[in-house]
Amino acid sequence: MILYSVIFMLSAGGMIAIAMRHRDEFYAFNFAAFMENVQKEGGQLWHQHLREKTFIAIEKVLKALRIWLLRMENLLLRILRRVRGIKEKNSA
């Protein structure tokens, strides 16, 4: 915990030093305009690159999950067949 506190203090000190060194830019900084720009760029990045890759990854996961579920169903059906066979042998 002490290590994380030291890292936090050094990070905060570094941010304060940068803000003091570039005071004019820091005071002129408009956070709302910055966030609008980040949101616009993030939306463009999502639609241009990440959206298609995300859909492909989801499709692969769902396809693998479907195959796994079909295998489990097949395993359960084989077990059920064995149980029915044992039941029929014992009842006869």
C-alpha positions as CSV (number, residue, x, y, z in Angstrom):
1,M,0.0,0.0,0.0
2,I,2.9,2.3,0.7
3,L,4.3,1.7,-2.7
4,Y,1.0,2.7,-4.4
5,S,0.9,5.8,-2.2
6,V,4.4,6.8,-3.2
7,I,3.5,6.2,-6.9
8,F,0.4,8.4,-6.5
9,M,2.3,11.2,-4.8
10,L,5.0,11.2,-7.5
11,S,2.3,11.2,-10.3
12,A,0.4,14.0,-8.6
13,G,3.7,16.0,-8.2
14,G,4.5,15.4,-11.8
15,M,1.1,16.7,-13.0
16,I,1.4,19.8,-10.8
17,A,4.9,20.5,-12.1
18,I,3.7,20.2,-15.7
19,A,0.7,22.5,-14.9
20,M,3.0,25.1,-13.2
21,R,5.5,25.0,-16.1
22,H,2.7,25.5,-18.7
23,R,0.4,27.7,-16.7
24,D,-1.0,29.8,-19.6
25,E,-2.0,26.7,-21.6
26,F,-3.4,25.1,-18.4
27,Y,-5.6,28.1,-17.7
28,A,-6.7,28.5,-21.4
29,F,-7.7,24.8,-21.5
30,N,-11.4,24.3,-22.2
31,F,-12.4,20.8,-20.9
32,A,-15.8,20.8,-22.6
33,A,-14.3,21.5,-26.1
34,F,-11.7,18.8,-25.4
35,M,-14.3,16.2,-24.5
36,E,-16.4,17.0,-27.5
37,N,-13.4,16.5,-29.7
38,V,-12.6,13.2,-27.9
39,Q,-16.2,12.0,-28.3
40,K,-16.2,12.8,-32.0
41,E,-12.8,11.1,-32.6
42,G,-13.9,8.1,-30.5
43,G,-17.1,7.8,-32.6
44,Q,-15.1,7.9,-35.8
45,L,-12.7,5.3,-34.5
46,W,-15.6,3.0,-33.5
47,H,-17.4,3.2,-36.8
48,Q,-14.2,3.0,-39.0
49,H,-12.2,0.2,-37.2
50,L,-13.6,-1.2,-34.0
51,R,-17.2,-1.9,-34.9
52,E,-16.5,-4.5,-37.6
53,K,-13.8,-6.2,-35.5
54,T,-16.1,-6.4,-32.5
55,F,-18.8,-8.0,-34.5
56,I,-16.4,-10.5,-36.0
57,A,-15.1,-11.4,-32.5
58,I,-18.7,-11.8,-31.1
59,E,-19.6,-14.0,-34.1
60,K,-16.6,-16.3,-33.5
61,V,-17.4,-16.6,-29.8
62,L,-21.0,-17.4,-30.5
63,K,-20.1,-20.0,-33.1
64,A,-17.7,-21.7,-30.6
65,L,-20.3,-21.6,-27.9
66,R,-22.9,-23.1,-30.3
67,I,-20.5,-26.0,-31.1
68,W,-19.8,-26.6,-27.5
69,L,-23.5,-26.7,-26.6
70,L,-24.2,-29.1,-29.4
71,R,-21.4,-31.4,-28.1
72,M,-22.8,-31.2,-24.6
73,E,-26.3,-32.1,-26.0
74,N,-24.8,-35.1,-27.8
75,L,-23.0,-36.2,-24.7
76,L,-26.2,-35.9,-22.6
77,L,-28.2,-37.9,-25.3
78,R,-25.5,-40.7,-25.2
79,I,-25.7,-40.8,-21.4
80,L,-29.5,-41.0,-21.5
81,R,-29.3,-43.8,-24.0
82,R,-27.0,-45.8,-21.6
83,V,-29.3,-45.1,-18.7
84,R,-32.3,-46.3,-20.6
85,G,-30.4,-49.4,-21.7
86,I,-29.5,-50.2,-18.1
87,K,-33.1,-49.6,-17.0
88,E,-34.5,-51.9,-19.7
89,K,-32.0,-54.7,-18.8
90,N,-33.0,-54.5,-15.1
91,S,-36.7,-54.4,-15.7
92,A,-36.8,-57.4,-18.0
